[in-house]
Amino acid sequence: METGSVTTPFGRRSMTLGMLASQVMAGEIKPDQSVDKWKLFRALCEAKPLLGIGDRALAVLNALLSFYPKNELAQGNGLIVFPSNIQLSLRTHGMAEQTVRRHLAALVEAGLLVRKDSPNGKRYVRRDRAGEVDEAFGFSLAPLLARAEEIEQLAAAVMAERLHVQRLRERITLCRRDIAKLIEAAVEEEIPGDWQGLYREFRDLIEGLPRSPTTAHLELLLDELTALRTDILNQLEIRVKSTKQCGNADYIERHIQNSNPESIIEVEPSFDTKQGAIAEQDNDRGAVTPEKGRGEAAHPSGQKKEEEQSRRPEVRNDGGGLKSFPLGLVLQACPEIFAYGPDGVIRNWRDLMAAAVIVRSMLGVSPSAYEEAANVMGPENAATVMACILERGGHINSAGGYLRGLTRRSEKGEFAIGPMLMALLRANAPAGRKVG
């Protein structure tokens, strides 16, 4: 009845080939075809990105479906609804009539509705003597019934895509966690490798992801993170295999302690010395230069170097069980300490020690608290901790009390510098600085 002929829109609205195609499709509905209107509506809500309709257009369609008397959309039940714009406005929770008309036009353009306009453009129904609908003018829901299978397939595709994106995000999260934890473990265990470079590469990948990434962006990021994780794992596995081949835990521990690329032999044991005194001792002892290699003092002969080292008090490399970290890693995690180095530059551990003394005085840390920390942690680690405290100065009320607390925890074996450095590395990653 309602699909027996092609109808054109009333008034100034023009006829389009899309409207004609919708009416032809509606005329091909099988007599026994039916679908649950609310199940179909839920599929429409899922498939809306592919159909080019918004949530407010769906609200108007929901109101139209509420005027259909049956739950099953079927040819035999009649497929035309004819509510006025006022009634539609009420069932869309007060949506303005102009907005209702705009979204009705969008539904027609999307091929989900067909207009069957009366001669005067009004929506009404004409009934026979028995009260049955003889002819109705309004909106035909026939395109929904005709496209039910297509809409369900589109909804299934959208849900599959959403699940795919969710799984991609889960795998990316796992990769991110693995990479961060593995790098942190490598730094704490002092395993040789360019861990700073790998961490910068990791942060560049994460920060390069757009705010609203597409599926292709997520897939590419996952591939790059997986490759980076594989690279890190390969380096760690090589280290584990070499450790197993050695088989001597004492030897391994000594090797790790002595493999620090920034030697602390030249560090002064006393921390009560003022900055001027340190500079004076540096002049007497000789500064470290890049041309002479790491940890090598500027002495004319190796014999003099060995004699001077034998006269110096023994300095613990990892006091209180703490492991020392490369100077470059400390400076990258704590760039604020640069401002307190000689001439604003920190070239070696001695410069960091001098800067730590200045920072100690500036933050109100007593000499006794700092000396105690140096005795327990080791002078190198004490300077590192002072650099970390300076970096987190805005979050610490009493620097002296905080340092004493860390010293007590270090005595009990409950404190590690590695997690503190890694947290600061993550915070300062975009603004990495170079040594010297």
Order of alpha helices (4+ residues) and beta strands (2+ residues): alpha-beta-alpha-alpha-beta-beta-alpha-alpha-beta-beta-beta-alpha-alpha-alpha-alpha-alpha-alpha-alpha-alpha-alpha-alpha-alpha-alpha-alpha
